Amino acid sequence: MIKDLKVKGSSLVLKVGTKAVIKRLMDSKGSLTGLQGRWRQRHDGDRPFCEKGLTDAVTLSESMLITVYVDGVSPNLPMLPTVNLAEVLHLAGLGQNLMDAAFTTVIARKHYNNEIDESELGQRRSRAIQRLLNQLNSELGEKQQASTINLGEITIAIALDYLAFRLPEVNWKEEYPQLQVWHCGVTSRASFQDTAFA
């Protein structure tokens, strides 16, 4: 059982003990944005799932790893369903790659101004963003919205939001209207609406 839960920077610190409730955890960089749920004890034989391998305190430090942990101990439908796990992880990888390319572009501009976009690395990041948008548009543009949501779809929707917010000149919503329809379907869900930035 989880006794204490704290967010320090982009890390989640867990102490083993009693149940806790997560309302909305988020650090200044947006880690854990929108993760909600109730921690509960799961059993595997005699030992609770969340006690396996945990000592007094464990620190989890990457959003994706924290999400996997939350998914593993949450009573909600899994974000990593075993029935189509490879597809979900494929989509999560595309979303993470898009976020990484967008984020490193923003950080490079902060340190070196917009001239960095003309460098070899700047051009590679720009091409990567376009390649990923093309791939997402072809894979998701005609996809029907399911009643459940998975980690891949969450990751992609957040990456697209970040791209629109931090790099509006990419103009992905106008360039990829089918992808925009998909994105609107995902972000219209209550879980996204309840955790949207004002």
C-alpha positions as CSV (number, residue, x, y, z in Angstrom):
1,M,0.0,0.0,0.0
2,I,1.1,3.6,-0.6
3,K,1.6,5.5,2.6
4,D,2.7,8.8,1.3
5,L,2.9,10.4,-2.2
6,K,4.8,13.6,-3.0
7,V,5.8,15.3,-6.2
8,K,9.3,16.8,-6.1
9,G,10.2,18.6,-9.3
10,S,9.4,16.1,-12.0
11,S,9.7,13.1,-9.6
12,L,7.0,11.1,-7.8
13,V,8.1,9.9,-4.4
14,L,6.1,7.0,-2.9
15,K,6.2,5.7,0.7
16,V,4.8,2.3,1.3
17,G,1.9,2.2,3.7
18,T,-1.8,3.2,3.4
19,K,-4.0,4.2,0.4
20,A,-3.8,7.7,-1.1
21,V,-5.8,9.6,-3.6
22,I,-4.4,11.5,-6.5
23,K,-6.4,14.6,-7.5
24,R,-4.1,16.2,-10.1
25,L,-0.3,16.1,-9.9
26,M,1.7,18.5,-11.9
27,D,5.0,20.1,-11.6
28,S,6.0,23.3,-13.4
29,K,7.1,21.4,-16.5
30,G,3.8,19.6,-16.8
31,S,4.8,16.2,-15.6
32,L,1.8,14.1,-14.6
33,T,-0.6,16.5,-16.3
34,G,-4.1,15.0,-16.2
35,L,-3.3,11.9,-14.3
36,Q,-6.2,11.1,-12.0
37,G,-7.2,8.1,-10.2
38,R,-7.4,6.2,-7.0
39,W,-4.5,4.2,-5.7
40,R,-5.5,0.8,-4.5
41,Q,-4.0,-2.4,-3.3
42,R,-3.7,-5.2,-5.9
43,H,-2.7,-8.7,-4.8
44,D,-0.4,-11.1,-6.5
45,G,-0.4,-14.1,-4.2
46,D,0.1,-12.8,-0.6
47,R,1.8,-9.5,-1.5
48,P,0.2,-6.3,-2.7
49,F,1.3,-5.3,-6.2
50,C,2.6,-1.9,-5.1
51,E,4.8,-3.4,-2.4
52,K,6.7,-5.6,-4.8
53,G,10.3,-4.3,-4.8
54,L,9.6,-1.2,-2.9
55,T,11.5,-0.3,0.3
56,D,10.7,2.7,2.4
57,A,10.6,5.2,-0.5
58,V,10.9,5.0,-4.2
59,T,11.4,7.9,-6.6
60,L,10.0,7.7,-10.1
61,S,11.2,10.4,-12.4
62,E,9.9,10.2,-15.9
63,S,6.4,11.0,-16.9
64,M,6.1,7.9,-18.9
65,L,7.4,5.7,-16.1
66,I,5.1,7.4,-13.6
67,T,2.2,6.8,-15.9
68,V,3.1,3.1,-16.2
69,Y,3.2,2.8,-12.4
70,V,-0.1,4.6,-12.0
71,D,-1.7,2.4,-14.6
72,G,-0.4,-0.7,-12.8
73,V,-2.0,0.2,-9.5
74,S,-5.1,2.0,-10.6
75,P,-8.6,0.4,-10.5
76,N,-9.5,2.2,-13.7
77,L,-9.4,0.6,-17.2
78,P,-5.8,0.1,-18.2
79,M,-4.0,2.8,-20.3
80,L,-1.7,0.0,-21.5
81,P,-4.2,-2.8,-22.5
82,T,-2.5,-6.1,-23.2
83,V,-4.8,-6.9,-26.1
84,N,-3.1,-4.3,-28.3
85,L,-0.1,-3.4,-26.3
86,A,2.3,-3.2,-29.2
87,E,0.1,-0.7,-31.1
88,V,-0.4,1.4,-27.9
89,L,3.4,1.6,-27.3
90,H,3.9,2.4,-31.0
91,L,1.6,5.4,-30.7
92,A,3.2,6.4,-27.4
93,G,6.6,6.4,-29.0
94,L,5.4,8.6,-31.9
95,G,3.9,11.0,-29.3
96,Q,7.0,11.0,-27.2
97,N,9.2,11.6,-30.3
98,L,7.0,14.5,-31.4
99,M,7.2,16.0,-27.9
100,D,11.0,15.6,-27.7
101,A,11.5,17.2,-31.1
102,A,9.2,20.1,-30.2
103,F,10.6,20.6,-26.7
104,T,14.3,20.5,-27.9
105,T,13.4,23.1,-30.5
106,V,11.9,25.4,-27.9
107,I,14.8,25.0,-25.5
108,A,17.4,25.5,-28.3
109,R,15.6,28.8,-29.3
110,K,15.7,30.0,-25.7
111,H,19.5,29.5,-25.6
112,Y,20.5,30.4,-29.2
113,N,17.5,32.4,-30.5
114,N,15.6,31.4,-33.7
115,E,18.8,31.3,-35.8
116,I,19.4,27.8,-34.3
117,D,16.6,26.6,-36.6
118,E,19.0,27.1,-39.6
119,S,21.6,24.8,-38.1
120,E,21.8,21.1,-39.1
121,L,20.3,20.0,-35.8
122,G,17.5,22.6,-36.1
123,Q,16.7,21.4,-39.6
124,R,16.7,17.8,-38.5
125,R,14.2,18.6,-35.6
126,S,12.0,20.5,-38.1
127,R,12.0,17.5,-40.5
128,A,11.3,15.1,-37.7
129,I,8.3,17.1,-36.6
130,Q,6.9,17.1,-40.1
131,R,7.6,13.4,-40.6
132,L,5.9,12.6,-37.3
133,L,2.9,14.8,-38.2
134,N,2.6,13.0,-41.6
135,Q,2.7,9.6,-40.0
136,L,0.2,10.5,-37.3
137,N,-2.1,12.0,-39.9
138,S,-1.9,8.8,-41.9
139,E,-2.3,6.5,-38.9
140,L,-4.9,8.4,-36.9
141,G,-6.7,10.7,-39.5
142,E,-9.4,8.2,-40.2
143,K,-9.4,6.3,-36.9
144,Q,-12.7,6.0,-35.1
145,Q,-12.7,7.2,-31.5
146,A,-13.0,4.4,-29.0
147,S,-14.9,4.6,-25.7
148,T,-11.7,4.1,-23.8
149,I,-8.4,5.9,-24.1
150,N,-4.9,4.5,-24.0
151,L,-1.5,5.9,-23.2
152,G,-0.5,6.2,-26.9
153,E,-3.5,8.5,-27.6
154,I,-2.9,10.5,-24.5
155,T,0.7,11.0,-25.3
156,I,0.0,12.1,-28.9
157,A,-2.8,14.5,-27.8
158,I,-0.6,16.2,-25.3
159,A,2.3,16.4,-27.8
160,L,0.0,18.1,-30.3
161,D,-1.3,20.5,-27.7
162,Y,2.3,21.4,-26.8
163,L,3.2,21.8,-30.5
164,A,0.2,24.2,-31.0
165,F,1.1,26.2,-27.9
166,R,4.9,26.5,-28.2
167,L,5.4,26.2,-31.9
168,P,2.3,27.7,-33.5
169,E,4.1,28.4,-36.8
170,V,4.1,24.7,-37.4
171,N,0.4,25.2,-38.1
172,W,-0.4,21.5,-37.8
173,K,-4.2,22.0,-37.3
174,E,-4.6,23.6,-40.8
175,E,-2.0,21.4,-42.5
176,Y,-3.5,18.1,-41.2
177,P,-7.3,18.6,-40.8
178,Q,-8.0,14.9,-40.3
179,L,-5.5,14.8,-37.5
180,Q,-7.2,17.9,-36.0
181,V,-10.5,16.0,-36.1
182,W,-8.9,13.1,-34.2
183,H,-7.3,15.4,-31.7
184,C,-10.6,17.2,-31.0
185,G,-12.3,13.8,-30.4
186,V,-9.6,12.9,-27.8
187,T,-9.4,16.3,-26.1
188,S,-13.2,16.6,-25.8
189,R,-13.1,13.8,-23.3
190,A,-14.0,14.8,-19.7
191,S,-10.5,13.8,-18.5
192,F,-8.9,16.3,-20.8
193,Q,-11.5,19.0,-20.2
194,D,-11.1,18.7,-16.4
195,T,-7.3,19.1,-16.6
196,A,-7.0,21.7,-19.4
197,F,-4.8,24.8,-18.8
198,A,-6.9,27.9,-18.5
